[in-house]
C-alpha cells in the first residue's frame, strides 16, 4: 500500500475495484483486494481485512496469478503477526514451500521476515534465526537486507548479544528515502531499547513510528512501556486512541496484571 493514509487508500482501492470489475480485469481485482486488506488492517478493521485478503488470494490462485498469490500470503502473514503469531508461522511455512518451489526469491525473503517477527512473541527463536541466518549469509540487495535484519537483530538482542556493526545495520534504514523504511528506523529502535530497559526512549520511538504508520504493534509497545513506567496518564491516553481495539485489548490484559502497582488504570473510551 503506497498511501500511508487508510481512508484515502480505501477510497482509491474502491475506485480501482469498481473500474476493474466492470472491465473484468481479474488480475487487477485480485491485486487490489489484497492492497485494500492492508489498508483495512491499519485501520483496525481486521476481520474485513482478512476477508478481503483471502478473497484476493483465492481469486489469484484460481486464475494462475502466482505472484499475486504470493503477495497475498505475505500480506496475510503481516496481519497475523499482530494477533495470531502462531497461525502466521503456519501460513509462513506454506508460503516458503510455494515460493521456493517457484524460485521466487523475493517472496522467500518477505515470508522469512514475517516469520521472524511472528517467532519473536511465540519464542520460536532458534527456528527463525536459522532461517534468517541462512538468508543473511547470501548476497541480497540492501532493501531486502534491511527488512530481513529487523527481526534478526531483535531476537539476537533479546538473547543478550551485541554487534559491533549494529549502527551500520540501522544506517541503511536511516539513509533511505522510502517512507516505510524511515518508519522502521523508529520501529527497530523501539524494540531494541525496550529490550534494553530504556523504556522512555522506547516509548518515544514507538509513538513516533505509530504516528508515521499506524501499525498496532508499536502502540502496544508504547502502552507496555507506559505501564512499566507507572505512567497512568500516558497509558490512558494511548488507550483512548480512536479505532483502537485489538491493541487495546492486549494492553488491557497487561494492565490487569500490573494494576496493583499502578493503583488501578482507568480504561478510556476507544
TIDO-888331 format. One record per atom (N, C-alpha, C): residue number from 1; atom name; x, y, z. Coordinates in Angstrom, 2 decimals, decimal comma. Layout:
// residues N
resi	name	u	v	w
NUM	CA	X	Y	Z
...
// end
This chain:
// residues 270
resi	name	u	v	w
1	N	0,84	-1,19	0,00
1	CA	0,00	0,00	0,00
1	C	0,88	1,24	0,00
2	N	0,75	2,07	-1,00
2	CA	1,67	3,18	-1,19
2	C	1,22	4,44	-0,46
3	N	-0,03	4,50	0,00
3	CA	-0,55	5,71	0,63
3	C	-0,65	5,47	2,14
4	N	0,14	6,17	2,98
4	CA	0,11	5,96	4,43
4	C	-1,08	6,65	5,08
5	N	-2,27	6,47	4,51
5	CA	-3,49	7,11	4,98
5	C	-4,64	6,15	4,67
6	N	-5,04	5,31	5,65
6	CA	-6,04	4,26	5,37
6	C	-7,32	4,74	4,70
7	N	-7,99	5,83	5,16
7	CA	-9,22	6,25	4,48
7	C	-9,00	6,59	3,01
8	N	-7,92	7,29	2,73
8	CA	-7,64	7,65	1,34
8	C	-7,30	6,40	0,52
9	N	-6,50	5,50	1,11
9	CA	-6,13	4,27	0,42
9	C	-7,37	3,44	0,10
10	N	-8,29	3,35	1,06
10	CA	-9,51	2,58	0,85
10	C	-10,36	3,19	-0,27
11	N	-10,45	4,51	-0,29
11	CA	-11,22	5,18	-1,34
11	C	-10,61	4,91	-2,71
12	N	-9,29	4,98	-2,80
12	CA	-8,62	4,70	-4,07
12	C	-8,83	3,25	-4,50
13	N	-8,73	2,34	-3,54
13	CA	-8,95	0,92	-3,86
13	C	-10,36	0,68	-4,38
14	N	-11,34	1,31	-3,76
14	CA	-12,72	1,12	-4,19
14	C	-12,94	1,63	-5,62
15	N	-12,30	2,75	-5,94
15	CA	-12,40	3,28	-7,31
15	C	-11,80	2,29	-8,32
16	N	-10,63	1,77	-7,99
16	CA	-9,97	0,83	-8,88
16	C	-10,78	-0,46	-9,03
17	N	-11,31	-0,95	-7,91
17	CA	-12,09	-2,19	-7,95
17	C	-13,34	-2,04	-8,81
18	N	-14,01	-0,91	-8,67
18	CA	-15,23	-0,69	-9,45
18	C	-14,93	-0,71	-10,94
19	N	-13,86	-0,02	-11,35
19	CA	-13,49	0,03	-12,77
19	C	-13,02	-1,33	-13,26
20	N	-12,21	-2,02	-12,46
20	CA	-11,66	-3,31	-12,86
20	C	-12,73	-4,38	-12,97
21	N	-13,68	-4,36	-12,05
21	CA	-14,79	-5,32	-12,09
21	C	-15,59	-5,17	-13,38
22	N	-15,91	-3,92	-13,72
22	CA	-16,71	-3,69	-14,93
22	C	-15,97	-4,13	-16,18
23	N	-14,65	-3,98	-16,16
23	CA	-13,86	-4,37	-17,33
23	C	-13,38	-5,82	-17,26
24	N	-13,78	-6,54	-16,20
24	CA	-13,40	-7,94	-16,00
24	C	-11,88	-8,12	-16,00
25	N	-11,19	-7,21	-15,35
25	CA	-9,74	-7,29	-15,22
25	C	-9,40	-8,02	-13,92
26	N	-9,47	-9,34	-13,99
26	CA	-9,29	-10,16	-12,79
26	C	-7,95	-9,93	-12,09
27	N	-6,83	-9,83	-12,80
27	CA	-5,55	-9,60	-12,11
27	C	-5,56	-8,33	-11,27
28	N	-6,18	-7,26	-11,79
28	CA	-6,23	-6,01	-11,04
28	C	-7,18	-6,14	-9,85
29	N	-8,29	-6,83	-10,04
29	CA	-9,23	-7,04	-8,92
29	C	-8,56	-7,79	-7,78
30	N	-7,90	-8,89	-8,11
30	CA	-7,25	-9,70	-7,07
30	C	-6,17	-8,90	-6,35
31	N	-5,34	-8,22	-7,10
31	CA	-4,25	-7,46	-6,50
31	C	-4,77	-6,32	-5,63
32	N	-5,81	-5,65	-6,08
32	CA	-6,34	-4,50	-5,33
32	C	-7,07	-4,96	-4,07
33	N	-7,71	-6,13	-4,11
33	CA	-8,33	-6,67	-2,90
33	C	-7,28	-6,88	-1,81
34	N	-6,12	-7,35	-2,21
34	CA	-5,03	-7,58	-1,24
34	C	-4,52	-6,24	-0,70
35	N	-4,39	-5,26	-1,58
35	CA	-3,98	-3,93	-1,13
35	C	-5,01	-3,34	-0,18
36	N	-6,29	-3,51	-0,51
36	CA	-7,37	-2,99	0,34
36	C	-7,32	-3,64	1,73
37	N	-6,96	-4,91	1,76
37	CA	-6,88	-5,61	3,05
37	C	-5,83	-4,98	3,95
38	N	-4,71	-4,54	3,38
38	CA	-3,67	-3,90	4,18
38	C	-4,18	-2,60	4,78
39	N	-4,92	-1,82	3,99
39	CA	-5,47	-0,56	4,50
39	C	-6,48	-0,82	5,60
40	N	-7,29	-1,85	5,45
40	CA	-8,27	-2,19	6,48
40	C	-7,58	-2,61	7,78
41	N	-6,51	-3,35	7,67
41	CA	-5,80	-3,80	8,87
41	C	-5,21	-2,62	9,62
42	N	-4,62	-1,67	8,89
42	CA	-4,05	-0,49	9,54
42	C	-5,14	0,34	10,20
43	N	-6,36	0,28	9,66
43	CA	-7,49	1,00	10,24
43	C	-8,16	0,19	11,35
44	N	-7,50	-0,92	11,79
44	CA	-8,00	-1,79	12,87
44	C	-9,29	-2,52	12,49
45	N	-9,53	-2,72	11,20
45	CA	-10,69	-3,48	10,72
45	C	-10,18	-4,84	10,25
46	N	-9,76	-5,64	11,24
46	CA	-9,05	-6,88	10,95
46	C	-9,90	-7,91	10,23
47	N	-11,13	-8,12	10,68
47	CA	-11,94	-9,17	10,10
47	C	-12,26	-8,88	8,64
48	N	-12,60	-7,64	8,34
48	CA	-12,81	-7,25	6,95
48	C	-11,53	-7,45	6,15
49	N	-10,41	-7,06	6,76
49	CA	-9,14	-7,19	6,07
49	C	-8,81	-8,64	5,73
50	N	-9,02	-9,54	6,69
50	CA	-8,76	-10,95	6,43
50	C	-9,67	-11,49	5,34
51	N	-10,94	-11,04	5,36
51	CA	-11,86	-11,47	4,32
51	C	-11,40	-11,02	2,94
52	N	-10,96	-9,77	2,86
52	CA	-10,51	-9,22	1,57
52	C	-9,26	-9,93	1,08
53	N	-8,32	-10,16	1,98
53	CA	-7,05	-10,76	1,55
53	C	-7,23	-12,22	1,15
54	N	-8,11	-12,92	1,85
54	CA	-8,36	-14,32	1,48
54	C	-9,08	-14,40	0,14
55	N	-10,03	-13,49	-0,08
55	CA	-10,74	-13,47	-1,37
55	C	-9,78	-13,15	-2,50
56	N	-8,95	-12,13	-2,30
56	CA	-8,00	-11,75	-3,34
56	C	-7,01	-12,87	-3,65
57	N	-6,51	-13,52	-2,60
57	CA	-5,55	-14,61	-2,79
57	C	-6,21	-15,80	-3,49
58	N	-7,42	-16,14	-3,08
58	CA	-8,13	-17,26	-3,71
58	C	-8,43	-16,97	-5,18
59	N	-8,85	-15,74	-5,47
59	CA	-9,13	-15,35	-6,85
59	C	-7,86	-15,46	-7,70
60	N	-6,75	-15,00	-7,14
60	CA	-5,47	-15,09	-7,86
60	C	-5,08	-16,54	-8,11
61	N	-5,29	-17,39	-7,11
61	CA	-4,94	-18,80	-7,26
61	C	-5,79	-19,46	-8,34
62	N	-7,08	-19,14	-8,37
62	CA	-7,98	-19,74	-9,36
62	C	-7,62	-19,33	-10,78
63	N	-6,96	-18,18	-10,94
63	CA	-6,62	-17,70	-12,27
63	C	-5,12	-17,81	-12,57
64	N	-4,40	-18,56	-11,76
64	CA	-3,00	-18,82	-12,02
64	C	-2,09	-17,61	-11,88
65	N	-2,46	-16,67	-11,02
65	CA	-1,68	-15,45	-10,84
65	C	-0,71	-15,66	-9,68
66	N	0,37	-16,34	-9,96
66	CA	1,28	-16,81	-8,92
66	C	1,86	-15,68	-8,08
67	N	2,32	-14,61	-8,73
67	CA	2,93	-13,51	-7,99
67	C	1,92	-12,88	-7,04
68	N	0,67	-12,78	-7,46
68	CA	-0,36	-12,19	-6,60
68	C	-0,70	-13,13	-5,45
69	N	-0,68	-14,44	-5,72
69	CA	-0,90	-15,41	-4,64
69	C	0,17	-15,24	-3,56
70	N	1,41	-15,13	-3,99
70	CA	2,49	-14,98	-3,04
70	C	2,37	-13,66	-2,27
71	N	2,00	-12,60	-2,96
71	CA	1,82	-11,32	-2,28
71	C	0,71	-11,43	-1,24
72	N	-0,36	-12,13	-1,58
72	CA	-1,45	-12,32	-0,63
72	C	-1,01	-13,08	0,61
73	N	-0,20	-14,11	0,41
73	CA	0,30	-14,88	1,56
73	C	1,19	-14,02	2,46
74	N	2,08	-13,24	1,84
74	CA	2,97	-12,38	2,62
74	C	2,17	-11,34	3,40
75	N	1,19	-10,72	2,76
75	CA	0,39	-9,70	3,45
75	C	-0,49	-10,33	4,52
76	N	-0,97	-11,54	4,27
76	CA	-1,76	-12,23	5,29
76	C	-0,89	-12,50	6,51
77	N	0,35	-12,87	6,26
77	CA	1,29	-13,06	7,36
77	C	1,43	-11,78	8,18
78	N	1,55	-10,66	7,47
78	CA	1,71	-9,38	8,15
78	C	0,56	-9,07	9,07
79	N	-0,65	-9,49	8,69
79	CA	-1,81	-9,25	9,55
79	C	-1,83	-10,21	10,73
80	N	-1,47	-11,46	10,50
80	CA	-1,48	-12,44	11,59
80	C	-0,42	-12,14	12,65
81	N	0,67	-11,51	12,25
81	CA	1,74	-11,20	13,20
81	C	1,20	-10,48	14,43
82	N	0,25	-9,56	14,21
82	CA	-0,24	-8,72	15,30
82	C	-1,10	-9,47	16,31
83	N	-1,90	-10,44	15,85
83	CA	-2,83	-11,05	16,81
83	C	-2,91	-12,57	16,73
84	N	-2,20	-13,21	15,81
84	CA	-2,19	-14,67	15,73
84	C	-0,83	-15,14	15,24
85	N	0,24	-14,88	16,00
85	CA	1,59	-15,18	15,51
85	C	1,83	-16,66	15,21
86	N	1,23	-17,56	15,98
86	CA	1,43	-18,98	15,69
86	C	0,79	-19,36	14,35
87	N	-0,37	-18,79	14,08
87	CA	-1,00	-19,02	12,78
87	C	-0,16	-18,43	11,66
88	N	0,48	-17,29	11,95
88	CA	1,36	-16,67	10,96
88	C	2,51	-17,60	10,60
89	N	3,08	-18,27	11,60
89	CA	4,18	-19,18	11,34
89	C	3,72	-20,34	10,46
90	N	2,51	-20,85	10,71
90	CA	1,97	-21,94	9,90
90	C	1,76	-21,50	8,45
91	N	1,16	-20,33	8,27
91	CA	0,96	-19,80	6,92
91	C	2,31	-19,55	6,27
92	N	3,27	-19,09	7,07
92	CA	4,60	-18,82	6,55
92	C	5,28	-20,06	6,00
93	N	5,11	-21,19	6,67
93	CA	5,71	-22,43	6,17
93	C	5,13	-22,79	4,81
94	N	3,81	-22,60	4,66
94	CA	3,17	-22,85	3,36
94	C	3,73	-21,91	2,30
95	N	3,84	-20,63	2,67
95	CA	4,37	-19,65	1,73
95	C	5,80	-19,92	1,33
96	N	6,64	-20,34	2,28
96	CA	8,03	-20,65	1,97
96	C	8,15	-21,82	1,00
97	N	7,34	-22,85	1,24
97	CA	7,37	-24,01	0,36
97	C	7,01	-23,62	-1,07
98	N	5,94	-22,83	-1,21
98	CA	5,50	-22,40	-2,54
98	C	6,53	-21,50	-3,20
99	N	7,04	-20,53	-2,46
99	CA	7,99	-19,57	-3,02
99	C	9,28	-20,27	-3,47
100	N	9,75	-21,22	-2,68
100	CA	10,97	-21,93	-3,05
100	C	10,74	-22,81	-4,28
101	N	9,56	-23,45	-4,34
101	CA	9,26	-24,31	-5,48
101	C	9,21	-23,51	-6,78
102	N	8,71	-22,28	-6,67
102	CA	8,58	-21,43	-7,85
102	C	9,83	-20,58	-8,12
103	N	10,81	-20,68	-7,22
103	CA	12,02	-19,89	-7,40
103	C	11,81	-18,40	-7,20
104	N	10,84	-18,03	-6,37
104	CA	10,51	-16,63	-6,11
104	C	11,32	-16,13	-4,92
105	N	12,55	-15,76	-5,15
105	CA	13,44	-15,38	-4,05
105	C	12,94	-14,17	-3,28
106	N	12,40	-13,19	-3,99
106	CA	11,88	-12,01	-3,31
106	C	10,81	-12,36	-2,30
107	N	9,93	-13,28	-2,66
107	CA	8,88	-13,67	-1,75
107	C	9,41	-14,56	-0,62
108	N	10,46	-15,34	-0,91
108	CA	11,10	-16,11	0,17
108	C	11,59	-15,16	1,25
109	N	12,22	-14,07	0,84
109	CA	12,73	-13,10	1,81
109	C	11,59	-12,44	2,58
110	N	10,51	-12,09	1,86
110	CA	9,37	-11,46	2,53
110	C	8,73	-12,38	3,56
111	N	8,55	-13,64	3,19
111	CA	7,93	-14,60	4,11
111	C	8,84	-14,82	5,32
112	N	10,14	-14,97	5,08
112	CA	11,06	-15,19	6,20
112	C	11,05	-14,02	7,18
113	N	10,94	-12,81	6,65
113	CA	10,88	-11,63	7,52
113	C	9,66	-11,69	8,43
114	N	8,51	-12,02	7,86
114	CA	7,28	-12,07	8,65
114	C	7,31	-13,24	9,63
115	N	7,88	-14,36	9,22
115	CA	8,02	-15,49	10,16
115	C	8,92	-15,08	11,32
116	N	9,96	-14,31	11,02
116	CA	10,84	-13,84	12,08
116	C	10,12	-12,98	13,09
117	N	9,31	-12,03	12,61
117	CA	8,54	-11,18	13,52
117	C	7,53	-12,01	14,31
118	N	6,94	-13,03	13,68
118	CA	5,96	-13,87	14,37
118	C	6,62	-14,73	15,44
119	N	7,84	-15,18	15,15
119	CA	8,53	-16,07	16,09
119	C	8,96	-15,35	17,37
120	N	9,11	-14,03	17,29
120	CA	9,56	-13,31	18,48
120	C	8,60	-13,48	19,66
121	N	7,28	-13,22	19,50
121	CA	6,39	-13,40	20,65
121	C	6,10	-14,86	20,99
122	N	6,26	-15,79	20,04
122	CA	5,96	-17,19	20,34
122	C	7,15	-17,91	20,98
123	N	8,35	-17,31	20,89
123	CA	9,53	-17,93	21,46
123	C	10,22	-18,92	20,55
124	N	9,78	-19,00	19,27
124	CA	10,41	-19,92	18,32
124	C	11,65	-19,27	17,70
125	N	12,53	-18,81	18,54
125	CA	13,68	-18,02	18,08
125	C	14,69	-18,85	17,31
126	N	14,99	-20,04	17,78
126	CA	16,00	-20,86	17,12
126	C	15,60	-21,18	15,69
127	N	14,34	-21,56	15,50
127	CA	13,84	-21,85	14,16
127	C	13,96	-20,64	13,26
128	N	13,51	-19,48	13,76
128	CA	13,51	-18,27	12,95
128	C	14,93	-17,79	12,65
129	N	15,80	-17,85	13,65
129	CA	17,17	-17,38	13,44
129	C	17,93	-18,26	12,46
130	N	17,64	-19,56	12,46
130	CA	18,26	-20,44	11,48
130	C	17,87	-20,01	10,06
131	N	16,58	-19,70	9,87
131	CA	16,11	-19,25	8,56
131	C	16,77	-17,92	8,18
132	N	16,77	-16,98	9,12
132	CA	17,30	-15,65	8,83
132	C	18,81	-15,66	8,63
133	N	19,52	-16,47	9,41
133	CA	20,97	-16,59	9,24
133	C	21,31	-17,09	7,84
134	N	20,50	-18,04	7,36
134	CA	20,72	-18,59	6,03
134	C	20,59	-17,52	4,96
135	N	19,57	-16,66	5,11
135	CA	19,34	-15,61	4,12
135	C	20,43	-14,55	4,20
136	N	20,76	-14,11	5,42
136	CA	21,70	-13,02	5,59
136	C	23,13	-13,41	5,20
137	N	23,39	-14,70	5,11
137	CA	24,72	-15,15	4,70
137	C	24,90	-15,09	3,19
138	N	23,78	-14,92	2,45
138	CA	23,83	-14,82	1,00
138	C	23,93	-13,37	0,55
139	N	24,17	-13,18	-0,72
139	CA	24,19	-11,84	-1,30
139	C	22,77	-11,42	-1,63
140	N	22,28	-10,39	-0,95
140	CA	20,95	-9,86	-1,24
140	C	21,05	-8,34	-1,31
141	N	20,10	-7,73	-2,02
141	CA	20,18	-6,28	-2,17
141	C	19,90	-5,58	-0,84
142	N	20,28	-4,31	-0,75
142	CA	20,22	-3,58	0,51
142	C	18,80	-3,47	1,05
143	N	17,81	-3,26	0,15
143	CA	16,45	-3,09	0,63
143	C	15,94	-4,39	1,27
144	N	16,18	-5,51	0,61
144	CA	15,77	-6,81	1,17
144	C	16,51	-7,08	2,47
145	N	17,80	-6,77	2,50
145	CA	18,61	-6,97	3,69
145	C	18,06	-6,16	4,87
146	N	17,66	-4,91	4,59
146	CA	17,17	-4,04	5,66
146	C	15,87	-4,56	6,26
147	N	15,09	-5,32	5,48
147	CA	13,87	-5,90	6,00
147	C	14,17	-7,14	6,85
148	N	14,96	-8,04	6,29
148	CA	15,24	-9,31	6,96
148	C	15,99	-9,10	8,28
149	N	16,85	-8,08	8,33
149	CA	17,69	-7,89	9,51
149	C	16,89	-7,43	10,73
150	N	15,70	-6,89	10,53
150	CA	14,96	-6,33	11,66
150	C	14,55	-7,38	12,70
151	N	13,85	-8,47	12,31
151	CA	13,56	-9,48	13,34
151	C	14,82	-10,18	13,83
152	N	15,81	-10,32	12,94
152	CA	17,07	-10,98	13,30
152	C	17,76	-10,24	14,43
153	N	17,92	-8,92	14,29
153	CA	18,64	-8,15	15,29
153	C	17,84	-8,05	16,59
154	N	16,51	-8,06	16,49
154	CA	15,67	-8,00	17,69
154	C	15,83	-9,25	18,53
155	N	15,79	-10,42	17,89
155	CA	15,93	-11,67	18,64
155	C	17,34	-11,83	19,19
156	N	18,33	-11,43	18,41
156	CA	19,70	-11,51	18,89
156	C	19,91	-10,61	20,11
157	N	19,35	-9,41	20,06
157	CA	19,47	-8,51	21,22
157	C	18,76	-9,09	22,44
158	N	17,58	-9,69	22,21
158	CA	16,84	-10,28	23,33
158	C	17,62	-11,42	23,98
159	N	18,52	-12,03	23,22
159	CA	19,39	-13,07	23,77
159	C	20,62	-12,49	24,47
160	N	20,73	-11,18	24,47
160	CA	21,85	-10,53	25,13
160	C	23,06	-10,35	24,26
161	N	22,90	-10,54	22,94
161	CA	24,03	-10,42	22,03
161	C	24,16	-8,98	21,54
162	N	25,38	-8,55	21,32
162	CA	25,68	-7,21	20,80
162	C	26,53	-7,34	19,54
163	N	26,49	-6,30	18,71
163	CA	27,20	-6,38	17,44
163	C	27,96	-5,08	17,20
164	N	29,21	-5,22	16,81
164	CA	30,00	-4,03	16,51
164	C	29,40	-3,24	15,36
165	N	28,79	-3,96	14,41
165	CA	28,26	-3,31	13,20
165	C	26,79	-2,94	13,35
166	N	26,28	-2,95	14,58
166	CA	24,84	-2,71	14,76
166	C	24,43	-1,35	14,22
167	N	25,24	-0,32	14,49
167	CA	24,90	1,02	13,98
167	C	24,86	1,04	12,47
168	N	25,79	0,31	11,85
168	CA	25,80	0,25	10,39
168	C	24,58	-0,45	9,84
169	N	24,08	-1,43	10,58
169	CA	22,89	-2,16	10,14
169	C	21,68	-1,23	10,10
170	N	21,60	-0,32	11,06
170	CA	20,47	0,61	11,09
170	C	20,67	1,77	10,12
171	N	21,91	2,06	9,75
171	CA	22,17	3,22	8,89
171	C	21,53	3,07	7,53
172	N	21,39	1,83	7,04
172	CA	20,73	1,63	5,75
172	C	19,28	2,09	5,81
173	N	18,63	1,86	6,93
173	CA	17,26	2,34	7,09
173	C	17,24	3,85	7,23
174	N	18,16	4,37	8,04
174	CA	18,18	5,81	8,30
174	C	18,42	6,63	7,04
175	N	19,21	6,10	6,13
175	CA	19,57	6,84	4,92
175	C	18,61	6,61	3,76
176	N	17,57	5,81	3,99
176	CA	16,63	5,53	2,91
176	C	15,68	6,70	2,69
177	N	15,26	6,86	1,42
177	CA	14,26	7,87	1,09
177	C	12,84	7,32	1,16
178	N	12,70	6,01	1,38
178	CA	11,38	5,39	1,40
178	C	10,70	5,64	2,75
179	N	9,45	6,05	2,67
179	CA	8,69	6,36	3,88
179	C	8,64	5,17	4,84
180	N	8,32	3,98	4,31
180	CA	8,14	2,83	5,19
180	C	9,45	2,44	5,87
181	N	10,58	2,59	5,17
181	CA	11,87	2,26	5,79
181	C	12,27	3,29	6,83
182	N	11,95	4,56	6,58
182	CA	12,20	5,59	7,59
182	C	11,39	5,31	8,85
183	N	10,16	4,84	8,66
183	CA	9,32	4,46	9,80
183	C	9,97	3,34	10,60
184	N	10,55	2,39	9,89
184	CA	11,10	1,21	10,54
184	C	12,36	1,50	11,33
185	N	13,02	2,63	11,07
185	CA	14,13	3,05	11,93
185	C	13,62	3,20	13,36
186	N	12,51	3,91	13,51
186	CA	11,92	4,12	14,83
186	C	11,38	2,81	15,40
187	N	10,83	1,99	14,52
187	CA	10,30	0,69	14,94
187	C	11,41	-0,17	15,56
188	N	12,53	-0,28	14,87
188	CA	13,63	-1,11	15,36
188	C	14,21	-0,54	16,65
189	N	14,41	0,78	16,68
189	CA	14,93	1,38	17,91
189	C	14,00	1,11	19,09
190	N	12,69	1,23	18,86
190	CA	11,73	0,99	19,94
190	C	11,87	-0,43	20,48
191	N	11,98	-1,41	19,58
191	CA	12,11	-2,80	20,01
191	C	13,41	-3,02	20,80
192	N	14,52	-2,50	20,26
192	CA	15,81	-2,74	20,91
192	C	15,89	-2,03	22,25
193	N	15,43	-0,81	22,31
193	CA	15,53	-0,06	23,56
193	C	14,56	-0,59	24,61
194	N	13,43	-1,14	24,18
194	CA	12,53	-1,78	25,14
194	C	13,22	-3,00	25,76
195	N	13,89	-3,78	24,92
195	CA	14,63	-4,94	25,42
195	C	15,72	-4,50	26,40
196	N	16,37	-3,37	26,11
196	CA	17,45	-2,87	26,97
196	C	16,94	-2,23	28,25
197	N	15,63	-2,06	28,37
197	CA	15,08	-1,41	29,56
197	C	15,07	0,10	29,48
198	N	15,34	0,66	28,31
198	CA	15,28	2,12	28,11
198	C	13,84	2,49	27,75
199	N	12,97	2,43	28,74
199	CA	11,54	2,49	28,49
199	C	11,08	3,84	27,95
200	N	11,63	4,94	28,49
200	CA	11,26	6,27	27,98
200	C	11,63	6,40	26,50
201	N	12,86	5,98	26,18
201	CA	13,33	6,08	24,80
201	C	12,51	5,16	23,88
202	N	12,24	3,95	24,37
202	CA	11,47	3,00	23,56
202	C	10,07	3,53	23,29
203	N	9,45	4,10	24,31
203	CA	8,10	4,65	24,14
203	C	8,10	5,79	23,13
204	N	9,10	6,68	23,22
204	CA	9,18	7,80	22,28
204	C	9,30	7,31	20,84
205	N	10,17	6,34	20,63
205	CA	10,35	5,81	19,28
205	C	9,11	5,08	18,78
206	N	8,44	4,36	19,67
206	CA	7,22	3,64	19,28
206	C	6,11	4,61	18,89
207	N	5,97	5,68	19,64
207	CA	4,95	6,69	19,34
207	C	5,26	7,37	18,00
208	N	6,54	7,65	17,77
208	CA	6,94	8,27	16,50
208	C	6,64	7,34	15,33
209	N	6,98	6,05	15,49
209	CA	6,71	5,07	14,44
209	C	5,22	4,98	14,16
210	N	4,42	4,92	15,22
210	CA	2,97	4,79	15,05
210	C	2,37	6,02	14,38
211	N	2,93	7,19	14,65
211	CA	2,44	8,42	14,01
211	C	2,73	8,41	12,51
212	N	3,83	7,78	12,12
212	CA	4,19	7,72	10,70
212	C	3,43	6,63	9,96
213	N	3,24	5,48	10,60
213	CA	2,48	4,36	10,05
213	C	1,75	3,71	11,22
214	N	0,41	3,78	11,25
214	CA	-0,33	3,36	12,46
214	C	-0,46	1,86	12,63
215	N	0,69	1,15	12,68
215	CA	0,64	-0,28	12,95
215	C	0,41	-0,51	14,45
216	N	-0,49	-1,42	14,80
216	CA	-0,87	-1,59	16,22
216	C	0,24	-2,06	17,13
217	N	1,22	-2,81	16,59
217	CA	2,25	-3,35	17,47
217	C	3,04	-2,25	18,16
218	N	3,29	-1,15	17,46
218	CA	4,04	-0,06	18,08
218	C	3,23	0,61	19,19
219	N	1,91	0,68	19,01
219	CA	1,07	1,24	20,06
219	C	1,05	0,32	21,28
220	N	1,04	-0,98	21,02
220	CA	1,12	-1,94	22,12
220	C	2,42	-1,75	22,91
221	N	3,51	-1,57	22,19
221	CA	4,79	-1,39	22,86
221	C	4,81	-0,12	23,69
222	N	4,25	0,97	23,14
222	CA	4,20	2,23	23,88
222	C	3,39	2,07	25,16
223	N	2,30	1,33	25,09
223	CA	1,45	1,12	26,27
223	C	2,18	0,29	27,31
224	N	2,85	-0,77	26,87
224	CA	3,60	-1,59	27,83
224	C	4,69	-0,76	28,52
225	N	5,37	0,06	27,74
225	CA	6,41	0,90	28,33
225	C	5,80	1,86	29,36
226	N	4,65	2,45	29,05
226	CA	4,00	3,37	29,98
226	C	3,55	2,65	31,25
227	N	3,05	1,43	31,09
227	CA	2,65	0,65	32,25
227	C	3,84	0,36	33,15
228	N	4,94	-0,05	32,56
228	CA	6,12	-0,40	33,35
228	C	6,74	0,84	33,98
229	N	6,52	2,00	33,36
229	CA	6,99	3,26	33,94
229	C	6,01	3,81	34,98
230	N	4,89	3,09	35,18
230	CA	3,83	3,52	36,09
230	C	3,29	4,91	35,71
231	N	3,22	5,13	34,41
231	CA	2,74	6,40	33,88
231	C	1,27	6,24	33,50
232	N	0,42	6,50	34,48
232	CA	-1,01	6,28	34,28
232	C	-1,58	7,20	33,20
233	N	-1,18	8,45	33,19
233	CA	-1,72	9,41	32,23
233	C	-1,41	9,00	30,80
234	N	-0,17	8,61	30,55
234	CA	0,21	8,20	29,20
234	C	-0,51	6,92	28,79
235	N	-0,64	5,98	29,72
235	CA	-1,33	4,73	29,43
235	C	-2,77	5,00	29,00
236	N	-3,46	5,85	29,76
236	CA	-4,84	6,19	29,44
236	C	-4,94	6,90	28,09
237	N	-3,99	7,77	27,80
237	CA	-4,00	8,50	26,53
237	C	-3,85	7,53	25,36
238	N	-2,97	6,58	25,48
238	CA	-2,80	5,60	24,41
238	C	-4,05	4,74	24,24
239	N	-4,68	4,37	25,34
239	CA	-5,87	3,52	25,27
239	C	-7,06	4,24	24,65
240	N	-7,03	5,56	24,64
240	CA	-8,17	6,31	24,09
240	C	-8,05	6,57	22,60
241	N	-7,01	6,08	21,98
241	CA	-6,83	6,35	20,55
241	C	-8,01	5,80	19,77
242	N	-8,56	6,62	18,90
242	CA	-9,75	6,27	18,14
242	C	-9,50	5,05	17,27
243	N	-10,45	4,12	17,28
243	CA	-10,36	2,95	16,43
243	C	-9,50	1,83	17,00
244	N	-8,98	2,03	18,19
244	CA	-8,04	1,08	18,77
244	C	-8,81	-0,04	19,45
245	N	-8,69	-1,28	18,95
245	CA	-9,44	-2,38	19,53
245	C	-8,55	-3,53	19,96
246	N	-7,93	-4,21	19,00
246	CA	-7,12	-5,37	19,38
246	C	-5,92	-4,98	20,23
247	N	-5,25	-3,93	19,82
247	CA	-4,10	-3,49	20,60
247	C	-4,53	-3,06	21,98
248	N	-5,71	-2,44	22,07
248	CA	-6,23	-2,03	23,37
248	C	-6,50	-3,25	24,24
249	N	-7,14	-4,27	23,66
249	CA	-7,45	-5,47	24,44
249	C	-6,17	-6,12	24,96
250	N	-5,16	-6,17	24,14
250	CA	-3,88	-6,74	24,54
250	C	-3,28	-5,94	25,69
251	N	-3,33	-4,62	25,55
251	CA	-2,75	-3,76	26,59
251	C	-3,55	-3,85	27,89
252	N	-4,86	-4,00	27,78
252	CA	-5,67	-4,08	28,99
252	C	-5,39	-5,38	29,75
253	N	-5,07	-6,44	29,03
253	CA	-4,69	-7,67	29,72
253	C	-3,40	-7,44	30,51
254	N	-2,48	-6,71	29,89
254	CA	-1,23	-6,39	30,60
254	C	-1,52	-5,48	31,78
255	N	-2,45	-4,54	31,57
255	CA	-2,78	-3,60	32,64
255	C	-3,38	-4,32	33,84
256	N	-4,20	-5,33	33,59
256	CA	-4,79	-6,07	34,70
256	C	-3,73	-6,72	35,58
257	N	-2,66	-7,18	34,92
257	CA	-1,60	-7,83	35,68
257	C	-0,76	-6,86	36,48
258	N	-0,77	-5,58	36,08
258	CA	0,06	-4,59	36,76
258	C	-0,76	-3,55	37,53
259	N	-2,08	-3,73	37,56
259	CA	-2,95	-2,70	38,13
259	C	-2,67	-2,43	39,60
260	N	-2,24	-3,46	40,31
260	CA	-1,96	-3,25	41,72
260	C	-0,78	-2,30	41,91
261	N	0,20	-2,37	41,01
261	CA	1,35	-1,48	41,11
261	C	0,98	-0,04	40,73
262	N	0,05	0,06	39,77
262	CA	-0,33	1,39	39,30
262	C	-1,43	2,03	40,14
263	N	-2,02	1,24	41,00
263	CA	-3,14	1,74	41,77
263	C	-4,42	1,76	40,94
264	N	-4,44	0,94	39,87
264	CA	-5,62	0,84	39,01
264	C	-5,49	1,80	37,84
265	N	-5,64	1,26	36,63
265	CA	-5,59	2,09	35,43
265	C	-6,98	2,22	34,85
266	N	-7,51	3,43	34,82
266	CA	-8,84	3,62	34,25
266	C	-8,81	3,34	32,77
267	N	-9,85	2,74	32,26
267	CA	-9,92	2,41	30,84
267	C	-10,64	3,52	30,10
268	N	-9,96	4,13	29,15
268	CA	-10,58	5,19	28,37
268	C	-11,47	4,63	27,29
269	N	-12,35	5,45	26,75
269	CA	-13,21	5,02	25,66
269	C	-12,41	4,98	24,38
270	N	-12,66	3,93	23,56
270	CA	-11,98	3,84	22,27
270	C	-12,63	4,80	21,30
// end
